Amino acid sequence: MKKFPLLIAFIVLLGIVYSLFAEGSSPVLDSALQEYFKVGKLLSDDTLKGVPQAATTLLDIVQKNTPSFFPETLPGKIKLLVEAKDLDSARLAFKDVSDILIETLRTKKIKTGKYFVLTCPMAQASWIQPDKEVRNPYYGSAMLLCGDVTEEF
């Protein structure tokens, strides 16, 4: 009988720990995604101006937290974004970065309700936004509103 309250307390503690680490966001992820969002917004505005700076900040955050939080493949993909010389190459690099970040959100089981994955069937590509208003980074002004929310984290 005395073990029953201890068992209940242990189960409650496990639930709290799981909810903090498996479902919540983290300051590292939030910081990285803020820079990622800047890049996505710039690409949706059809401009490369500011992309290298935001991508460099993103790279710094990711490198400091790889492999403890981010996968080892991510820094190399972000470097391609930093080095992009035109919108086409930036958008290709952004797609790769997006794919890895989306998979990271899935793997870490992030559940905040503040990150949305949008998918453009024309580009056959997805990206993350902090809201549900479609701003397509792959086609910019040519197809700014092409995309649908497909996941929420």
N, C-alpha and C positions, 0 to 999 in steps of 0.2 A: 504494500500500500504506500509506503514512504517513497518508493521509486516513481510512482505515477506523477506526482507534481514536478519532479525533476525532469521526467520525460516530456511533459507538457511545456515546461520552461525551455528546454532544449529545442523543441520543435518550433516554438515561437521565435527563439533567437535565430534559428536557421532561416526562417521566413524573412525576418528583418534583414539579415545579411544578404540573402538572395535578392531581395527587392532593392537594396542599395547598390549592389554590384552588378547584377545581371540585367536589371531592367532600367536603371536610371542612367542618366547621362554622366559625363565627367567633365571637369574643367578643361582637360586636355582636348577632348573631342569637341567641346563647345568652341574653344579657341581656334582649333584647326578648321572647323566648319565655317566660322565667321570669315576667314580668309578665302576659303573655297567659295562661299557665297558671293564674295566680291568679284572673284574671277568669273563666275557664272553670269553675274549681272553685266559685267563689262562685255562679255562675249554676246550676250543677248542684245546689247546696245551696239553691236558691230564695231567694237573698238578694241584694239590691242593695248592702247594707252592705259597703264596702270596694272596690266596683267602680270608683267615680270615682278613688280614689287609685291603684289599680293601673293603670287606664287612662291616668291622667295621667303616670305614670312611663313607661309604654309609649310614650306620645306623645312625651315628651322624648327618649327613646332613638331613636325613629324619625325625628323631625325633625332630629336631629343627623347622621343618616346617610341623608338623602334628598337627591338621587337617587343618591348614590354606592352605596348598597346596596339601599335599599327603593324601591319605585315611588312616584311623586309622588301617586298617588291614595290612598295609605294614611293619611297624617295626617288628612285630612278625615273618613274613616270612623271613625278612632279618636276624633276630637272628638265625633262623635255618641254614641259609647259613654260618653265622659266626661260628656256632658250628659244622658244617659238619666235619665228621671224615674220609670220603672217597669220591671219585669222584661221586659215585652213589647218595649218599645223598646230595652232593653239587648240582648236576644236577637237582635233584627233587626240591630242594629249589629254585634254579635259575629259574625253570619253573614257580613256583608260583609268584616269584618276577617279572618276565617278564610279566606275565599275568596282574598283577596289574598295572605295569608301562605303558603297552600298553593301558590299559583302561583309565589310567590317561591322556595320550596323546590325546586319543579320546574325553574324557569328557571336557578337557580344550581347545579342538579345536586347538591344536598346529599345526602350519603350518610354518616350517622353511626351509624345503627342505634338512635338514641335518641329519635327523633321518630316518632309514629304518627298517621296520619290515620284518623279514624273517621267513618263516615257513618251517619246516621239516615234510613232511607227514609221514615218518617212525616213528619219535618220537611223532607225533601228538602234536607238540609244536612250539611255536613262540618265537622270541627274537628280541631285537633291536640292530642295529649296526650303526656306524657313516658313513658307506659306503655300497655299494652294493655287495662287494666281499664276497661270502659265506664262513663263518668259523663257522661250526656247533659246538656249545658248548655242545650239548647233546650226540653226538657220537664221537667228537674229531677226531683223526686220522683215525678211522675206517670208518667214512663217513663224512669227513671234508667238502666236497662240496655238501652235501645233503641239499637242501633248495632253496627256491625262494623268491624274494622280493614280498611281498603281499600288503604292504602299505608304504606310505611315509608321514612323518610329518615334 
